[in-house]
Amino acid sequence: MLRRVLYIDLNKGESFVEDRYDLFEEWLGGTGVATQLLLEECPAGIDPLSPEAPIIFSIGPLNALFPAMTKTVATFKSPLSGELGESYAGGRLAMAMRFAGHESIVIRGAADRPVYISIRDDDVQIKDARSIWGIPATVVGYILRDVETGVGRRSIIRIGPGGEMLVKYAGVVVDTYRHFGRLGLGAAFGSKKLKAIVISGTEDVEVPDPRRYREIYKGLYKTVVQTDAMEKYHDIGTPININVLNQLKGLPTRNFQESSFEGAEKISGEVLADDYLFRRVSCAHCPIGCIHIGMLKTSFSREHEYEIRKISYDFELIYALGSNLGVSSPEGVLELIEACERQGIDAISTGVVLAWATEALERGIITPEDALGVKLQWNDVNEYLKAIDNIVKKQNEFYSALAEGVEAASEKYGGGDFAMALGKNEVPGYHTGPASIFGLTVGVRHSHLDNAGYSIDQKAAKKNLSPEEMVDAIIKEDDSRGVYNSLVGCLFARGVYSTEKIIEALASVGIERTEEELEVLGRKIFDEKYRFKRREGFDPERARIPHRFYETISTMGMVDPETIETMMKIYRRRRGW
């Protein structure tokens, strides 16, 4: 297996490759390796937008070799939270890195003008990007496809105006329909004047025992495509959760003022699949096709009846720009998603920021003058579109504050009790109970994908789990996902890749690990991430939890602060803090 790290210095315009066998031997790959590289490269206390703040990409030993092993992890110091930035994306990037022969890429420094990086195997060129600076993220990909080589083995990742303007929740678009969406990687790109990266390669992927590899591969492939393990992700996809959570009183509505939405059915996954689904797309080396592409027809002239716009959608985006804003029109939700795509900003954070601003205007915390006359009100898509444009352009002091994130905006204007962020990261679409709130608070990236607290809540509601049992489940998920994210697999397939299957898959490519070794590795990875987080000032016991969580009924009923405090005490003991 390859163990190579590509280092690119934008200050010097140079690159070099190092063999880091020892690093991969100990930390496997993916997030394990990326965390170590971040600790090595990122000076303590550095401004996340300074040239010295690095950007790191890593893949794992199973990428481009097994079904659904499709993800790439990016680590960086988050411009949004000021501590650990960790984001994942699918698409073709992991495959392209594998074919280029690099399991990790480290980007240092900053350019003195807009640039993009072209990587083909070991040939790295830093090219002028002034002609594409300012162009929407949705358009840049089309341009670079025409000027760069490597069709079929290529990935193009890029930022939009949001990243260029250093909106702190700007993301990076990966191959049109996938994203490094959370925690502000796009702003880190923008601070380096880095518009895009194009990567391709000609390397073959060799395995030491082809016969054993084929046997393991066939078994996993059969499980993925011939059982119901991943069927729901193909059929309706994650938007199936809109109706499910609405019925469970777990769907955040109008800035978490309610936990069910009267318009949920209209924007549900079922309606979108029946009336708007254009096609399904897969990441490279995945047979599922879980990426759902919606189609909007827009009339634009008498000579031409309409144009077709293709927009990818999933549950989190529908929550953030739908129920959380009181938007009950599928067309409206898709319009708002597309606006975020063009600007290259995180749709989850955008929806949470707009929901806070809407309520703040209602309460008189901000004025119509602050909003520049934009009538921020629930279910008004056109006004929200104007607000998104104003945020990216930072049209005044208020919109500049919104570009900093909801917690920063509430610190400036007030309204912290309903500024829905944990760890300064705008919250995802679940109000299911204490495990979700607590899991987001202590999770390494303050994401529902850290430990699936929302799922633990639903089990707790059925089985009456104690706080101790919920904490133990959160810890188990945190640690096991550290291993899985070192491979780097799509979390949709985590039910397919049991520990036994992971061990078999690793062995088939020449990596021998025991169950005990993987368990220890998961804990070590978590501890190393927290070493970075604490170094940069994060303390989970002092983390702000918006009071709104305790005011609105959840799937498990009303949540009280004492339960969260109890869980924190248990968690500290379990972690040995």
C-alpha positions, 0 to 999 in steps of 0.5 A: 500500500502507498504511504506517501504524503504530498506537501505543497507550499503556496508561498514558495510555489514548490512541492515534494513527496515524503514516504510516511510509512511509520505514520500510516502504520500506527494510525492506519489512514484517513482521519487518524493520519490527518489528525496527526498531520494537523498536530504536526503542521498547525502552530498552536493558537494560530489564526485559522485564516493565516498562511501558517494554518494548513489544510490536509486531505487524507484517504484510507487503505480501503479507498477505491478498493471496496464498495462505499469506501468513497470518502476523503477527510479534510482537517484544518483549524476551523474558521467557524469554531476556532478549533478542530476542523474536520469535514468529509466528502465523497465524489471522485476525490478519494479515487483520484488521490489513490490513482495519483499515488498520494494518501495525504496532501498537505497544503501550506502557506498562501498565494499572493494572487488567486491560484488553483493547483493541478496535480497529476501523479507527482507533477504539481503545478500552481496555476493562475486563477484570476480569470475564475476568481469570483465565479460561482462554484457551480460554474468553475467545474465546467471551466476547469473540465475543459482545460485540465486533463485526466477525464475519468480519473479526475476530481475537481474541488473548488470554492465559490464567492462565499469562500473568497469572501471568507464567510466562516461557514463556506464550504468546498464543492467536490465534483458538483454534487458533493461537499466538504460542507461544514466548519468553514474549509471554503474560508480556509481556501479563500484565505490562501487565495486557492480557488480550486484543486484538480487532481488525477493520476495514472497509477494502478492499485495493487493488492498482495493477494488478488484471490483473497481480495476478490473473495472479500470484495464479492461478499461485501458487494453482494451485501451492499446491492442484494440486501436491504442494508442500503436500500433506503439510501437509494430509493428515497434517500435521507429525506425519508427522515422528514416525515419520520422525525416530524411524526416523532416530534423531532423535526426542528421547525422555525428555529427550534420553536417547534419540533414538528412542521405542518408543511412537512409532507409537502417537502418530504422525501416522498414528494420530492422523489415522486415529483422532482427527482431527475436522477440518482448519482453515485460516488466513485466505486459505490453502486448505491446511487444515494445522491438524489438530484432534483429538477427545477423548471424555470421560465426565462423567456418567451422564445424558450419556455424554461431552463432546467436546473439540477440540484442535489438535496438531502435531509439536512438541507431540507431541514435547514432551508425548509422546516427551520425557516418555515418553508413549505414549498419544494421549489422554494427549498430547492431554490435556497439550496441552489443559492447556497451551491452557487455561493459555495456556503454550507446550507445547514449553517446558512439555514440556522443563521437565517432562522436566528435572524428571522426570530431576532427581527421578530423580537426587535433585537435587530432592526429593519435597517440592520436587515437593509429592508430585507423582510426576514419572515418565515416561509418568504423564499425571495427575501431569504435569497436576498439575505443569502446574497447580502451575507456573502457580500457582507453588505453591512455590519449586520450581514458581516456578523451573520457571515461569522456564524450564528454564535458570533452574531448572537454575541454581538446582537444578543439572542444567544438563548435561541442561537442554535449552535453547539461548539460554535457549529450550527446544529443539524436537523434533530431535536430528539432528546438528550443524547443528540444534544450531548453528543453534539456538544462533546463530538469531535466536530460537533456533528450528528455524524460523530456519534449519532446521538439522534439514533441513541435517543430513539433507542432510549425512547423505546428501551428507557435507557439510563443516562449511563447507557446513553453515554456508553453508547455515545462513547462507543460510536465516537471511538468506532467511527474514528476507526471507520473514518480512517478507512475512509468509508461512507457512514451509510455503509457502516452497517455493512462493514462490521469489525469482522468485515473490516479486519477481513478487508484490511487483511486482503490488502496486506494490513493485519489488525485484531479487534482489540487493536482497532478498539485501542486505535479508535480511542487513541484517535479520539484522544488525539483529536481532543488534544488538538481541541483542548490546545485550541481552547475548547472545553466541553464542560464550559460549552454553551448550550442554547436554552431553546433546547430545554424549551421545546418538546423533543422526541423524548419529551422535555429535556432538562439541563440536569440530565445533560449535566449528569451525562457530562459527569458520567462522560468525564469518568468514562473518558478518564478526564 
